[in-house]
Amino acid sequence: MIELLNLPVNTFPLVGSTIGVPDSSAPSAVKPRVSLESFAMFEKYDAEKVAQGAKQYDVELREWWDAIGMDDMPSYAASTGQFYSQIYFPTVGKTLEKQGFKFQDELAN
């Protein structure tokens, strides 16, 4: 993306968005979302809310996938756990340094 957008030093793309036109000849299914209360907190982290939200979303997403014929999908918990079990952007640090960003370990000073 840096090359495609010809970004200058000290810039880095953070968010990408797909823009398009919906196909009005076929109704679209709106995927359910994780409840806001399970990850947006005020002043204090609540592990129980996170756990309950993930469990509830597992149920809701399974129902939605089954309803649209995607009954071969793993659970939300399983797919998310698999995704985060690996470093999926291993070159981000090197790319940031190439863009002019410097990393410094504050504890080493």
N, CA, C and O atoms as a GROMACS GRO file, in nm:
protein
  436
    1MET      N    1   0.081  -0.119   0.000
    1MET     CA    2   0.000   0.000   0.000
    1MET      C    3   0.086   0.126   0.000
    1MET      O    4   0.050   0.227  -0.061
    2ILE      N    5   0.200   0.119   0.069
    2ILE     CA    6   0.290   0.235   0.072
    2ILE      C    7   0.336   0.271  -0.069
    2ILE      O    8   0.334   0.387  -0.108
    3GLU      N    9   0.376   0.169  -0.144
    3GLU     CA   10   0.421   0.194  -0.282
    3GLU      C   11   0.305   0.235  -0.371
    3GLU      O   12   0.318   0.328  -0.451
    4LEU      N   13   0.192   0.167  -0.358
    4LEU     CA   14   0.076   0.197  -0.441
    4LEU      C   15   0.030   0.341  -0.422
    4LEU      O   16  -0.005   0.410  -0.519
    5LEU      N   17   0.031   0.387  -0.297
    5LEU     CA   18  -0.014   0.523  -0.267
    5LEU      C   19   0.099   0.626  -0.274
    5LEU      O   20   0.076   0.746  -0.259
    6ASN      N   21   0.222   0.577  -0.297
    6ASN     CA   22   0.339   0.664  -0.304
    6ASN      C   23   0.350   0.751  -0.179
    6ASN      O   24   0.365   0.873  -0.187
    7LEU      N   25   0.343   0.684  -0.062
    7LEU     CA   26   0.346   0.757   0.064
    7LEU      C   27   0.486   0.809   0.096
    7LEU      O   28   0.584   0.738   0.073
    8PRO      N   29   0.496   0.929   0.150
    8PRO     CA   30   0.626   0.984   0.187
    8PRO      C   31   0.675   0.924   0.319
    8PRO      O   32   0.600   0.855   0.388
    9VAL      N   33   0.801   0.952   0.353
    9VAL     CA   34   0.858   0.910   0.480
    9VAL      C   35   0.773   0.965   0.594
    9VAL      O   36   0.712   1.071   0.582
   10ASN      N   37   0.771   0.892   0.705
   10ASN     CA   38   0.696   0.928   0.826
   10ASN      C   39   0.544   0.921   0.808
   10ASN      O   40   0.469   0.988   0.879
   11THR      N   41   0.499   0.841   0.712
   11THR     CA   42   0.356   0.810   0.699
   11THR      C   43   0.341   0.660   0.692
   11THR      O   44   0.432   0.589   0.649
   12PHE      N   45   0.224   0.611   0.734
   12PHE     CA   46   0.198   0.467   0.733
   12PHE      C   47   0.047   0.446   0.724
   12PHE      O   48  -0.028   0.506   0.801
   13PRO      N   49   0.002   0.362   0.631
   13PRO     CA   50  -0.142   0.338   0.618
   13PRO      C   51  -0.194   0.255   0.736
   13PRO      O   52  -0.138   0.150   0.767
   14LEU      N   53  -0.300   0.301   0.800
   14LEU     CA   54  -0.357   0.229   0.914
   14LEU      C   55  -0.491   0.164   0.884
   14LEU      O   56  -0.520   0.057   0.937
   15VAL      N   57  -0.571   0.226   0.803
   15VAL     CA   58  -0.706   0.176   0.779
   15VAL      C   59  -0.731   0.170   0.629
   15VAL      O   60  -0.698   0.264   0.556
   16GLY      N   61  -0.788   0.060   0.586
   16GLY     CA   62  -0.829   0.047   0.447
   16GLY      C   63  -0.978   0.022   0.442
   16GLY      O   64  -1.034  -0.041   0.533
   17SER      N   65  -1.043   0.069   0.341
   17SER     CA   66  -1.187   0.050   0.330
   17SER      C   67  -1.222   0.014   0.186
   17SER      O   68  -1.165   0.068   0.091
   18THR      N   69  -1.316  -0.077   0.173
   18THR     CA   70  -1.364  -0.114   0.041
   18THR      C   71  -1.491  -0.034   0.014
   18THR      O   72  -1.583  -0.031   0.095
   19ILE      N   73  -1.494   0.029  -0.100
   19ILE     CA   74  -1.610   0.109  -0.138
   19ILE      C   75  -1.665   0.047  -0.265
   19ILE      O   76  -1.590   0.015  -0.358
   20GLY      N   77  -1.794   0.030  -0.269
   20GLY     CA   78  -1.855  -0.029  -0.387
   20GLY      C   79  -2.003   0.000  -0.391
   20GLY      O   80  -2.056   0.079  -0.313
   21VAL      N   81  -2.068  -0.064  -0.483
   21VAL     CA   82  -2.211  -0.048  -0.501
   21VAL      C   83  -2.276  -0.184  -0.475
   21VAL      O   84  -2.236  -0.283  -0.536
   22PRO      N   85  -2.376  -0.189  -0.386
   22PRO     CA   86  -2.440  -0.317  -0.359
   22PRO      C   87  -2.515  -0.370  -0.481
   22PRO      O   88  -2.565  -0.293  -0.562
   23ASP      N   89  -2.523  -0.500  -0.491
   23ASP     CA   90  -2.598  -0.565  -0.597
   23ASP      C   91  -2.745  -0.568  -0.554
   23ASP      O   92  -2.784  -0.648  -0.469
   24SER      N   93  -2.826  -0.483  -0.613
   24SER     CA   94  -2.966  -0.473  -0.571
   24SER      C   95  -3.050  -0.591  -0.617
   24SER      O   96  -3.164  -0.606  -0.574
   25SER      N   97  -2.995  -0.676  -0.704
   25SER     CA   98  -3.072  -0.792  -0.750
   25SER      C   99  -3.068  -0.907  -0.650
   25SER      O  100  -3.146  -1.002  -0.662
   26ALA      N  101  -2.978  -0.900  -0.551
   26ALA     CA  102  -2.969  -1.006  -0.450
   26ALA      C  103  -2.965  -0.942  -0.312
   26ALA      O  104  -2.882  -0.855  -0.286
   27PRO      N  105  -3.054  -0.986  -0.224
   27PRO     CA  106  -3.051  -0.929  -0.088
   27PRO      C  107  -2.923  -0.968  -0.017
   27PRO      O  108  -2.874  -1.081  -0.031
   28SER      N  109  -2.870  -0.876   0.059
   28SER     CA  110  -2.746  -0.906   0.132
   28SER      C  111  -2.780  -0.943   0.276
   28SER      O  112  -2.875  -0.891   0.335
   29ALA      N  113  -2.702  -1.034   0.329
   29ALA     CA  114  -2.720  -1.073   0.469
   29ALA      C  115  -2.627  -0.988   0.554
   29ALA      O  116  -2.508  -0.976   0.523
   30VAL      N  117  -2.678  -0.931   0.659
   30VAL     CA  118  -2.598  -0.847   0.747
   30VAL      C  119  -2.543  -0.934   0.859
   30VAL      O  120  -2.619  -0.989   0.939
   31LYS      N  121  -2.412  -0.946   0.863
   31LYS     CA  122  -2.345  -1.028   0.964
   31LYS      C  123  -2.363  -0.965   1.101
   31LYS      O  124  -2.347  -0.844   1.116
   32PRO      N  125  -2.396  -1.044   1.201
   32PRO     CA  126  -2.407  -0.988   1.336
   32PRO      C  127  -2.270  -0.940   1.386
   32PRO      O  128  -2.166  -0.985   1.338
   33ARG      N  129  -2.272  -0.851   1.480
   33ARG     CA  130  -2.149  -0.795   1.536
   33ARG      C  131  -2.137  -0.830   1.684
   33ARG      O  132  -2.237  -0.856   1.752
   34VAL      N  133  -2.016  -0.831   1.732
   34VAL     CA  134  -1.991  -0.852   1.875
   34VAL      C  135  -2.053  -0.734   1.949
   34VAL      O  136  -2.040  -0.619   1.905
   35SER      N  137  -2.120  -0.760   2.060
   35SER     CA  138  -2.186  -0.652   2.133
   35SER      C  139  -2.083  -0.551   2.183
   35SER      O  140  -1.976  -0.588   2.232
   36LEU      N  141  -2.116  -0.426   2.171
   36LEU     CA  142  -2.029  -0.317   2.212
   36LEU      C  143  -1.990  -0.329   2.359
   36LEU      O  144  -1.876  -0.300   2.395
   37GLU      N  145  -2.082  -0.372   2.442
   37GLU     CA  146  -2.057  -0.383   2.586
   37GLU      C  147  -1.948  -0.484   2.619
   37GLU      O  148  -1.889  -0.480   2.727
   38SER      N  149  -1.920  -0.576   2.526
   38SER     CA  150  -1.821  -0.679   2.556
   38SER      C  151  -1.677  -0.633   2.530
   38SER      O  152  -1.583  -0.705   2.564
   39PHE      N  153  -1.660  -0.516   2.470
   39PHE     CA  154  -1.522  -0.469   2.447
   39PHE      C  155  -1.501  -0.320   2.470
   39PHE      O  156  -1.387  -0.275   2.479
   40ALA      N  157  -1.608  -0.242   2.480
   40ALA     CA  158  -1.595  -0.099   2.508
   40ALA      C  159  -1.625  -0.078   2.657
   40ALA      O  160  -1.738  -0.099   2.701
   41MET      N  161  -1.525  -0.037   2.731
   41MET     CA  162  -1.541  -0.023   2.876
   41MET      C  163  -1.498   0.115   2.921
   41MET      O  164  -1.419   0.182   2.855
   42PHE      N  165  -1.550   0.156   3.033
   42PHE     CA  166  -1.519   0.288   3.087
   42PHE      C  167  -1.436   0.271   3.214
   42PHE      O  168  -1.483   0.219   3.315
   43GLU      N  169  -1.312   0.317   3.207
   43GLU     CA  170  -1.222   0.323   3.323
   43GLU      C  171  -1.169   0.190   3.374
   43GLU      O  172  -1.063   0.188   3.437
   44LYS      N  173  -1.238   0.080   3.350
   44LYS     CA  174  -1.195  -0.047   3.409
   44LYS      C  175  -1.226  -0.163   3.315
   44LYS      O  176  -1.337  -0.173   3.263
   45TYR      N  177  -1.128  -0.250   3.294
   45TYR     CA  178  -1.146  -0.369   3.211
   45TYR      C  179  -1.230  -0.471   3.286
   45TYR      O  180  -1.210  -0.493   3.405
   46ASP      N  181  -1.325  -0.532   3.216
   46ASP     CA  182  -1.413  -0.632   3.277
   46ASP      C  183  -1.400  -0.763   3.200
   46ASP      O  184  -1.465  -0.781   3.097
   47ALA      N  185  -1.316  -0.853   3.249
   47ALA     CA  186  -1.290  -0.981   3.182
   47ALA      C  187  -1.417  -1.064   3.169
   47ALA      O  188  -1.433  -1.136   3.070
   48GLU      N  189  -1.505  -1.055   3.264
   48GLU     CA  190  -1.630  -1.131   3.258
   48GLU      C  191  -1.718  -1.085   3.141
   48GLU      O  192  -1.778  -1.167   3.072
   49LYS      N  193  -1.725  -0.953   3.120
   49LYS     CA  194  -1.801  -0.901   3.006
   49LYS      C  195  -1.741  -0.946   2.873
   49LYS      O  196  -1.814  -0.978   2.779
   50VAL      N  197  -1.609  -0.950   2.866
   50VAL     CA  198  -1.542  -0.996   2.745
   50VAL      C  199  -1.576  -1.142   2.720
   50VAL      O  200  -1.613  -1.179   2.608
   51ALA      N  201  -1.564  -1.226   2.822
   51ALA     CA  202  -1.592  -1.369   2.809
   51ALA      C  203  -1.738  -1.393   2.771
   51ALA      O  204  -1.767  -1.472   2.682
   52GLN      N  205  -1.829  -1.324   2.838
   52GLN     CA  206  -1.972  -1.340   2.808
   52GLN      C  207  -2.004  -1.293   2.666
   52GLN      O  208  -2.080  -1.358   2.594
   53GLY      N  209  -1.945  -1.181   2.625
   53GLY     CA  210  -1.967  -1.129   2.490
   53GLY      C  211  -1.918  -1.226   2.384
   53GLY      O  212  -1.984  -1.246   2.282
   54ALA      N  213  -1.801  -1.285   2.407
   54ALA     CA  214  -1.747  -1.382   2.310
   54ALA      C  215  -1.835  -1.506   2.303
   54ALA      O  216  -1.861  -1.557   2.194
   55LYS      N  217  -1.882  -1.554   2.417
   55LYS     CA  218  -1.970  -1.672   2.419
   55LYS      C  219  -2.101  -1.643   2.346
   55LYS      O  220  -2.149  -1.725   2.268
   56GLN      N  221  -2.158  -1.527   2.373
   56GLN     CA  222  -2.284  -1.490   2.309
   56GLN      C  223  -2.266  -1.474   2.159
   56GLN      O  224  -2.351  -1.517   2.081
   57TYR      N  225  -2.155  -1.414   2.118
   57TYR     CA  226  -2.130  -1.394   1.976
   57TYR      C  227  -2.107  -1.528   1.907
   57TYR      O  228  -2.146  -1.545   1.791
   58ASP      N  229  -2.045  -1.622   1.975
   58ASP     CA  230  -2.028  -1.757   1.920
   58ASP      C  231  -2.164  -1.815   1.880
   58ASP      O  232  -2.179  -1.872   1.773
   59VAL      N  233  -2.261  -1.800   1.969
   59VAL     CA  234  -2.396  -1.852   1.944
   59VAL      C  235  -2.462  -1.776   1.828
   59VAL      O  236  -2.516  -1.838   1.736
   60GLU      N  237  -2.458  -1.642   1.833
   60GLU     CA  238  -2.522  -1.561   1.730
   60GLU      C  239  -2.462  -1.584   1.592
   60GLU      O  240  -2.535  -1.595   1.493
   61LEU      N  241  -2.330  -1.591   1.585
   61LEU     CA  242  -2.264  -1.610   1.456
   61LEU      C  243  -2.292  -1.750   1.401
   61LEU      O  244  -2.313  -1.766   1.281
   62ARG      N  245  -2.293  -1.849   1.487
   62ARG     CA  246  -2.325  -1.986   1.443
   62ARG      C  247  -2.465  -1.989   1.382
   62ARG      O  248  -2.485  -2.048   1.276
   63GLU      N  249  -2.561  -1.926   1.450
   63GLU     CA  250  -2.698  -1.922   1.398
   63GLU      C  251  -2.705  -1.852   1.264
   63GLU      O  252  -2.775  -1.897   1.173
   64TRP      N  253  -2.632  -1.741   1.250
   64TRP     CA  254  -2.631  -1.665   1.124
   64TRP      C  255  -2.566  -1.746   1.013
   64TRP      O  256  -2.620  -1.755   0.902
   65TRP      N  257  -2.450  -1.806   1.041
   65TRP     CA  258  -2.384  -1.889   0.940
   65TRP      C  259  -2.474  -2.003   0.895
   65TRP      O  260  -2.485  -2.030   0.776
   66ASP      N  261  -2.537  -2.071   0.989
   66ASP     CA  262  -2.627  -2.182   0.954
   66ASP      C  263  -2.744  -2.133   0.870
   66ASP      O  264  -2.784  -2.200   0.775
   67ALA      N  265  -2.798  -2.016   0.903
   67ALA     CA  266  -2.913  -1.961   0.830
   67ALA      C  267  -2.880  -1.927   0.686
   67ALA      O  268  -2.967  -1.934   0.599
   68ILE      N  269  -2.755  -1.892   0.658
   68ILE     CA  270  -2.718  -1.857   0.520
   68ILE      C  271  -2.645  -1.972   0.450
   68ILE      O  272  -2.587  -1.954   0.343
   69GLY      N  273  -2.648  -2.090   0.512
   69GLY     CA  274  -2.592  -2.208   0.448
   69GLY      C  275  -2.442  -2.227   0.465
   69GLY      O  276  -2.381  -2.303   0.390
   70MET      N  277  -2.382  -2.160   0.562
   70MET     CA  278  -2.237  -2.174   0.585
   70MET      C  279  -2.214  -2.262   0.707
   70MET      O  280  -2.144  -2.224   0.801
   71ASP      N  281  -2.274  -2.382   0.704
   71ASP     CA  282  -2.267  -2.469   0.820
   71ASP      C  283  -2.133  -2.540   0.838
   71ASP      O  284  -2.115  -2.614   0.934
   72ASP      N  285  -2.039  -2.517   0.747
   72ASP     CA  286  -1.907  -2.577   0.760
   72ASP      C  287  -1.807  -2.483   0.830
   72ASP      O  288  -1.690  -2.518   0.846
   73MET      N  289  -1.853  -2.364   0.870
   73MET     CA  290  -1.763  -2.268   0.935
   73MET      C  291  -1.734  -2.312   1.079
   73MET      O  292  -1.822  -2.366   1.146
   74PRO      N  293  -1.610  -2.290   1.126
   74PRO     CA  294  -1.579  -2.320   1.266
   74PRO      C  295  -1.645  -2.216   1.356
   74PRO      O  296  -1.701  -2.118   1.307
   75SER      N  297  -1.637  -2.235   1.484
   75SER     CA  298  -1.694  -2.137   1.576
   75SER      C  299  -1.613  -2.007   1.569
   75SER      O  300  -1.499  -2.006   1.522
   76TYR      N  301  -1.673  -1.900   1.618
   76TYR     CA  302  -1.604  -1.771   1.626
   76TYR      C  303  -1.479  -1.785   1.712
   76TYR      O  304  -1.372  -1.736   1.676
   77ALA      N  305  -1.494  -1.851   1.826
   77ALA     CA  306  -1.379  -1.868   1.917
   77ALA      C  307  -1.267  -1.946   1.850
   77ALA      O  308  -1.150  -1.909   1.862
   78ALA      N  309  -1.301  -2.052   1.778
   78ALA     CA  310  -1.198  -2.134   1.712
   78ALA      C  311  -1.129  -2.057   1.600
   78ALA      O  312  -1.007  -2.061   1.588
   79SER      N  313  -1.207  -1.986   1.519
   79SER     CA  314  -1.144  -1.914   1.408
   79SER      C  315  -1.061  -1.796   1.456
   79SER      O  316  -0.955  -1.768   1.401
   80THR      N  317  -1.109  -1.726   1.559
   80THR     CA  318  -1.032  -1.614   1.614
   80THR      C  319  -0.906  -1.663   1.683
   80THR      O  320  -0.799  -1.604   1.667
   81GLY      N  321  -0.917  -1.771   1.759
   81GLY     CA  322  -0.801  -1.829   1.825
   81GLY      C  323  -0.695  -1.872   1.725
   81GLY      O  324  -0.576  -1.852   1.748
   82GLN      N  325  -0.738  -1.931   1.615
   82GLN     CA  326  -0.643  -1.976   1.512
   82GLN      C  327  -0.575  -1.856   1.448
   82GLN      O  328  -0.454  -1.857   1.424
   83PHE      N  329  -0.652  -1.752   1.421
   83PHE     CA  330  -0.598  -1.632   1.357
   83PHE      C  331  -0.490  -1.568   1.442
   83PHE      O  332  -0.384  -1.530   1.392
   84TYR      N  333  -0.516  -1.555   1.572
   84TYR     CA  334  -0.421  -1.488   1.661
   84TYR      C  335  -0.314  -1.582   1.718
   84TYR      O  336  -0.234  -1.540   1.801
   85SER      N  337  -0.313  -1.706   1.674
   85SER     CA  338  -0.210  -1.798   1.722
   85SER      C  339  -0.078  -1.781   1.646
   85SER      O  340   0.020  -1.848   1.676
   86GLN      N  341  -0.078  -1.692   1.549
   86GLN     CA  342   0.043  -1.670   1.471
   86GLN      C  343   0.068  -1.520   1.453
   86GLN      O  344  -0.023  -1.438   1.470
   87ILE      N  345   0.189  -1.486   1.420
   87ILE     CA  346   0.221  -1.347   1.388
   87ILE      C  347   0.181  -1.327   1.243
   87ILE      O  348   0.246  -1.380   1.153
   88TYR      N  349   0.076  -1.253   1.220
   88TYR     CA  350   0.020  -1.243   1.086
   88TYR      C  351   0.069  -1.121   1.009
   88TYR      O  352   0.040  -1.109   0.890
   89PHE      N  353   0.142  -1.031   1.073
   89PHE     CA  354   0.204  -0.919   1.004
   89PHE      C  355   0.351  -0.913   1.046
   89PHE      O  356   0.391  -0.819   1.115
   90PRO      N  357   0.433  -1.010   1.004
   90PRO     CA  358   0.570  -1.018   1.055
   90PRO      C  359   0.664  -0.908   1.006
   90PRO      O  360   0.773  -0.894   1.060
   91THR      N  361   0.624  -0.831   0.906
   91THR     CA  362   0.715  -0.730   0.851
   91THR      C  363   0.676  -0.587   0.888
   91THR      O  364   0.737  -0.492   0.838
   92VAL      N  365   0.576  -0.569   0.973
   92VAL     CA  366   0.529  -0.434   1.004
   92VAL      C  367   0.640  -0.349   1.066
   92VAL      O  368   0.659  -0.234   1.026
   93GLY      N  369   0.715  -0.404   1.163
   93GLY     CA  370   0.823  -0.329   1.226
   93GLY      C  371   0.927  -0.282   1.126
   93GLY      O  372   0.967  -0.166   1.128
   94LYS      N  373   0.970  -0.371   1.038
   94LYS     CA  374   1.070  -0.335   0.936
   94LYS      C  375   1.014  -0.231   0.839
   94LYS      O  376   1.085  -0.140   0.796
   95THR      N  377   0.887  -0.246   0.806
   95THR     CA  378   0.825  -0.150   0.714
   95THR      C  379   0.815  -0.012   0.778
   95THR      O  380   0.840   0.089   0.713
   96LEU      N  381   0.777  -0.008   0.906
   96LEU     CA  382   0.771   0.121   0.977
   96LEU      C  383   0.908   0.187   0.983
   96LEU      O  384   0.920   0.308   0.961
   97GLU      N  385   1.012   0.109   1.011
   97GLU     CA  386   1.148   0.166   1.014
   97GLU      C  387   1.187   0.218   0.876
   97GLU      O  388   1.250   0.324   0.865
   98LYS      N  389   1.151   0.146   0.772
   98LYS     CA  390   1.182   0.190   0.636
   98LYS      C  391   1.110   0.321   0.604
   98LYS      O  392   1.160   0.401   0.525
   99GLN      N  393   0.995   0.343   0.665
   99GLN     CA  394   0.918   0.466   0.646
   99GLN      C  395   0.969   0.580   0.734
   99GLN      O  396   0.914   0.691   0.729
  100GLY      N  397   1.072   0.554   0.814
  100GLY     CA  398   1.133   0.662   0.891
  100GLY      C  399   1.100   0.661   1.039
  100GLY      O  400   1.147   0.748   1.113
  101PHE      N  401   1.021   0.564   1.083
  101PHE     CA  402   0.987   0.557   1.225
  101PHE      C  403   1.098   0.486   1.301
  101PHE      O  404   1.153   0.387   1.253
  102LYS      N  405   1.132   0.537   1.418
  102LYS     CA  406   1.239   0.480   1.501
  102LYS      C  407   1.180   0.416   1.624
  102LYS      O  408   1.088   0.470   1.685
  103PHE      N  409   1.231   0.299   1.660
  103PHE     CA  410   1.187   0.229   1.780
  103PHE      C  411   1.297   0.236   1.884
  103PHE      O  412   1.414   0.219   1.852
  104GLN      N  413   1.259   0.260   2.007
  104GLN     CA  414   1.356   0.271   2.114
  104GLN      C  415   1.296   0.207   2.238
  104GLN      O  416   1.182   0.235   2.274
  105ASP      N  417   1.373   0.123   2.303
  105ASP     CA  418   1.328   0.059   2.425
  105ASP      C  419   1.352   0.155   2.541
  105ASP      O  420   1.466   0.180   2.580
  106GLU      N  421   1.244   0.209   2.595
  106GLU     CA  422   1.254   0.307   2.703
  106GLU      C  423   1.319   0.248   2.827
  106GLU      O  424   1.384   0.321   2.902
  107LEU      N  425   1.302   0.119   2.851
  107LEU     CA  426   1.359   0.056   2.969
  107LEU      C  427   1.511   0.043   2.960
  107LEU      O  428   1.579   0.033   3.061
  108ALA      N  429   1.562   0.044   2.839
  108ALA     CA  430   1.707   0.028   2.820
  108ALA      C  431   1.782   0.158   2.853
  108ALA      O  432   1.904   0.154   2.872
  109ASN      N  433   1.714   0.268   2.860
  109ASN     CA  434   1.780   0.398   2.885
  109ASN      C  435   1.786   0.431   3.031
  109ASN      O  436   1.839   0.536   3.068
   0.00000   0.00000   0.00000
